[in-house]
Amino acid sequence: MPCIDSVPPTPVFLSDAELLAAPNGLAVDRLWRDHLQRKQWEGQLEALVVACVGLKK
């Protein structure tokens, strides 16, 4: 029986081409936004894994 119902959806990250097309300042802002989204998403996944492992003990 699965220990979770679903996983958080993967955020949409910018492609290399999209980053290269942006002016330098905008590219940095976009990279920072992606970084924050990825950290939040990874935190949600980690919490699910920890909870799932805890159920099996």
N, C-alpha and C positions, 0 to 999 in steps of 0.2 A: 504494500500500500504506500503510495507516495506521501511524503511528509509535508509537502507544500502544494497549494492549489495552482500557483502560477509564479512566474518570475517577472520582475519589472521590465518593461520594454526598453530596448536599447536606444539611447538617445541618438539623434541624427548628428553625425560629426561632419565637418566640412572636408571636402576632397582636397588633394594637393593643388589641383587646378584652381579651385575657388580661392584658396589661400594665396596662391601666386598672383592671381588677378587683382587682389585687393591692395590698396596703398599700404605702406609699412605700418602706420599707426593702426589702421583698421584690421590688418592681419593679426597684429599682437592682441588687439581686443577680442578678436574671434577665437584665437588660440586660448586665451584666458577663459572665455566662456565655455569652450569645449572641455578644458581642464576641469573646471568646476562641475560641469555636467557629468563628466566621467567619474570624478571623486564621489559625487552623490550616488550615482548608479552602482559603483563598486561597493559603497557602504551598504546599500540596500541588499545587494547580492550576498555580501559577507554576513549580514544579519540573518538572512534566510538560511545560509549554510550552517551557521552556528546553531540556530534553532533546530534545524533538521538533525544535526549530529547529536544535540542534547536529547532529542526524543528517543534515540536508539540506545541510550545508555541505560 
